[in-house]
Structures are given as C-alpha cells and as structure tokens.
Amino acid sequence: MKYAALIYSDEHDEAVNPDPTSEAFGAIMAGYIKFGEDNANSIEGGEALEPTATATSVQVRDGETITTDGPFAETKEHLGGFYIIEAADLDAAVAIAAQIPHSQTGTIEIRPVINFD
Amino acid sequence: MYPDDASAEPTGPYPADAPATSHVAQAVADVVHREWSRLMATLVSDLGDLDLAEDVAQEALEVALQRWNDDGIPDRPGAWITTVARRRAIDRLRRDENRRKKAELAARLEERAGEVAEPDETVLRDEQLRLVFACCHPTLRVEAQMALTLRCIAGLTTREIASAFLVPEATMAQRLVRAKKKISTAGIPFVIPPDLELLNRLRVVHHVLYLIFNEGYARAEGDQLMSHDLCDEAIRLGRITAELMADDAETLGLLALMLLLHARRDTRTDEHGDIVLLNEQDRSRWDQALIAEGEALLEQAVRLAQPGPYQIQAAINALHAEAETAADTDWVQIEHLYGTLVMHGRTPVVGLNHGVAIAMAYGPEKGLTHLDRLTEPLDDYGYYHAARADLHRRLGDDEAAGAAYRRAIELTANAAELRFLRRRLDEL
C-alpha cells in the first residue's frame, strides 16, 4: 500500500527546528539522510517545505482568487515536509514513520493514498 | 442474552421476524455464543475483508434459522454455517466481477467452499488471534477497540453493544463502521505481531478486555452499579484469549482476576441496589466455582514465571476470597502485593489502593499519610475522597470525614455510589 507520511512539528521551537546554519541542524539533516538510506526501497518521494511564514493560502470564491498570507489554520505543529512511502500494511508504515527524525520531537501523520484504479 | 423480541435489529444474529421455532433459534444462538469468533476468523482469513465477513456470517445465520426449521439442525452447526457463509461470499464477489481481483478471490474461495469444513485447530487458533489483534490494534481508539472486539469476537449485536455502553444504537453503528473502514482503508493487517512486539500488543488486548469488564463492573454514569452482561462478555473473551494464549501468564492472570472479582457480583449490592463494601459482604454467597477456577488459573499463570500486574491483582483478590471473614483478611500480605504492583506501574489509582491496604494492615493514620501524597493527581477522583473520608471517620475526625464525603459526592455520577456516600455522611 502507498502512504503519505506528513511531518508535523513546532517550527518556532529552536530545539526542534534549529537554524539551518547551526550545528544542530546538521545533526537533524544527518538523521534524515540516514533515514533515506535505510528506507530507500520504501520511499517513493518526498519533500521538505519552507516554514509557514512563506506560505500563501489560496481560495477562489465567486470566481475571484483570494490569497492570504500564511497557512490556512493556526496550529502549534506545522507541516514541514512529507514522504510518500510504499509499505505492506499499516504496521510496516508505522515502523518506517517511527524512524523519521521528527517523530522524536513532533508528529508523523500517516495517511493512506487513494488508489483511483 | 439474545432477546427474541420482535423488534430485534436485522443486522443482529436474530432476524426480526424469524419464523424459527425456539429450539432452532437456540441452536443458532449457541453457535453465535460458542463459535462466532471462530466463524469470523475463518471468514476474515478467507476474504481478507472484515465487513464482508461480518455480512455473510450474518446472512448465514439467517439462512440457518429458516433451513434448520425445515431440515433439522445439522450435526455440526458451526461448520454448516461456515459453508453457507462462504457460498454467500462467492455469490457477492461474483456479482462484483468488475473487479478482477475479486473474481480471482471467488475462484479460490470456490475451492475452499467444496471442502467439508474440517477445521485445523492450529490454523483456526492463528486465524482467531489475527482477528483479535486487528480488533485491538493500537492505531484504533479504545472505544473502537472495545466495540469491534465485542462485535467480532464476542458476537454481540450492534444494539447490544450500544445498550451496554449506554449510547444510541446509531452512534455505536457509526463507531463500528468507522473502525472497520479504518482497518480496511488504512491497511491494518490481520497478523500475529512478531515476537518483538507480541507482548506490547497483548497488553493492548488485555487492556481492552479489562476495560470492557470494568465498564460492566462499575458504570460511572449508570443508575445500576453493574451490568452483568459486559462482565460476562469480558470473561468469555478472556476465556477465548486464554485458550489461544495458554502460555502467556498475564493472559491467564487477567482471566483469573476477572473471575475472582465476578465471584462477588451478587454481594456487591443489596436488594435495594445499594453498595455493600467488601468487609460487609455475605461471603457465603460468593461464587465458589468462579473462585476455584480463578485460583487454579492463577496458579497455572504463576508457574509460567512471568510476573505481571494482572497476576498480582488476581493474587490480591484470591487473598480476599480465602478469608472466611473480613477480619481474617491477610492485609499485611495484600499490602505487600500492592507494593509490588506499584513497581509494575505507578499509577495514582494503584497508589490509592495501596494506601487503603496500608491503612488496613497498619492503621488509618499510616494510610492517610500515604494518601496525602496523592492529593495532586487524584483530587478530581471521587474514590480518593471517599477513601480518605472513611479513614478520617475511623479516626473519629468527623469534620474532616464530612468534608471528604461531600467532595466525593460532588465528583460521583453513579446513583448507587451517591446513595452510599450520602448514607455515610448522614451517619457521621
């Protein structure tokens, strides 16, 4: 089965998401590189996202496009990236998600991907 | 357990307008009671689809009600129903042939449908365990785990589960539908967890069964102190699990604990439905058969040399069962066991019971000293204040006892418990 692993964490918490120039950031990146290598056969894709300060929310109402600065909802944890993974079942998907570095400090939400075949 | 009232829901094991004579109805009910988990496990294994398995099992019961009435009850009713359910599944899958995979499954099933269902006990054991572990999967919320377990393993109808949990039937139906949809859509597997995870996953199963038992044992919001049904069902589920996991000490310990607690069911309330405390219960009316069974299971568990919290709690209750009068209770030993229990998981409620045991073994003052340390986590817990009130009362401090009883009354929703607490307050 195909799952999306959505990575949520508090982007304003320096300990959880340190500055990209810091040493701590390097340690987290090393964790992600190791995760990618360890699970190369299961990972079908994924991206890291810039912080929500760079986000734009788009809505079309009555034919008019309305853009708003920032994410749609204010929450403590923010979507910081995602993977698309292939796993035999939910147990296997949980086992993979538990290796994502931010599972230690944030939350990984696993969602089955709809198969439209 | 299965009322033969005319309004029974169509999704239950009893069709609404069953023309069946009562002995046929009884035979069908017996299959549900004894073999539902085996039937469901076999079908889920065949079909890989919980929803479909449940539907065809249900249909097969309805067919049985009609056919057994005309043709007589077959020699092996469970096998007969399994065969009919498989045929129903083939019919359904055939009608849904736009999905090639389903057609393949139907062909494969066809082979098995021809087999005279001669169950291999080892295979059946594994199939049932897989179903139990799926129903109690840690990615489901606990309400869903309980409902699914009662439906798929115990064979209760949606209506029975709803009434046991005091929620509208539609609410329970939706809870079950959502849980089954999560299992199929999110890919919750029907597998026995690998050794490394088995103990943790078994703990979830134990927790679900014990919650079901507790729901029946002392309902927080009900007018009646207990609902026999859920206790009976939890014990039945405990028996099934103990049969499947006979080499797991805590599985046996949990069943022993439930049996030992259930042995006191008739003496926990008086004829007005008022609470009778352990030391005032008529011990001659405790169910000696359940006590003997619980004690034998506990011994069997202890021999496996895997200590755990359910075994310790069973041992505590075995000590109560062994005391001929309340005064004979070996509180020193019980206090010691609570001390051990605390090491297995320091929850405030275990601490509360430990404090009560300390008071019984070494005097109310020592008990109160212990309980004082638990005020912060348990300040909103009615039993905590009721226990303190009782100890103050025994020390002759009516003022402190009264304040604690009033606080306990504020926090209690159960009508029988409220009557008890008010009576105690009045007696000061």
Interface residues (C-beta under 8 A of the other chain):
Chain A: M1 Y3 A87 A88 D89 L90 D91 A93 V94 I110 P112
Chain B: H137 T139 T185 A186 G187 I188 P189 V191 P193
